[in-house]
């Protein structure tokens, strides 16, 4: 049982580190969707927010 808990702790830690790296360290264009739209939100006051 202790092994399972250790594995879960390390998986949770890895997920948290990945999330923080994605949010703060890596550039946003790395994760941008490529669905053919090149304009960003907020350029034409679309009312989406």
C-alpha positions in Angstrom: 0.0 0.0 0.0 2.9 2.3 0.7 4.2 1.9 -2.8 0.9 2.9 -4.3 0.8 6.1 -2.2 4.3 7.0 -3.2 3.5 6.6 -6.9 0.4 8.7 -6.5 2.4 11.4 -4.7 5.0 11.5 -7.5 2.4 11.6 -10.2 0.6 14.5 -8.5 3.9 16.3 -8.1 4.8 15.8 -11.7 1.3 17.1 -12.8 1.7 20.2 -10.6 5.2 20.9 -11.9 4.0 20.5 -15.5 1.1 22.8 -14.9 3.2 25.5 -13.4 5.8 25.2 -16.1 3.1 25.5 -18.8 1.5 28.4 -17.1 4.5 30.5 -16.2 7.6 29.3 -18.0 6.8 28.1 -21.5 5.7 30.4 -24.3 1.9 30.5 -25.0 2.4 30.0 -28.8 3.7 26.5 -28.0 0.2 25.5 -26.9 -1.9 27.7 -29.3 -4.5 25.9 -31.3 -3.9 25.8 -35.1 -7.5 25.7 -36.4 -6.9 28.3 -39.1 -7.8 31.3 -37.0 -4.9 33.8 -36.8 -6.5 36.7 -35.0 -6.6 36.7 -31.3 -9.5 37.3 -29.1 -10.3 40.9 -28.1 -9.4 42.5 -31.4 -13.0 43.3 -32.5 -14.9 43.4 -29.2 -16.7 40.1 -30.0 -18.4 40.0 -26.6 -16.9 36.6 -25.7 -15.8 37.7 -22.2 
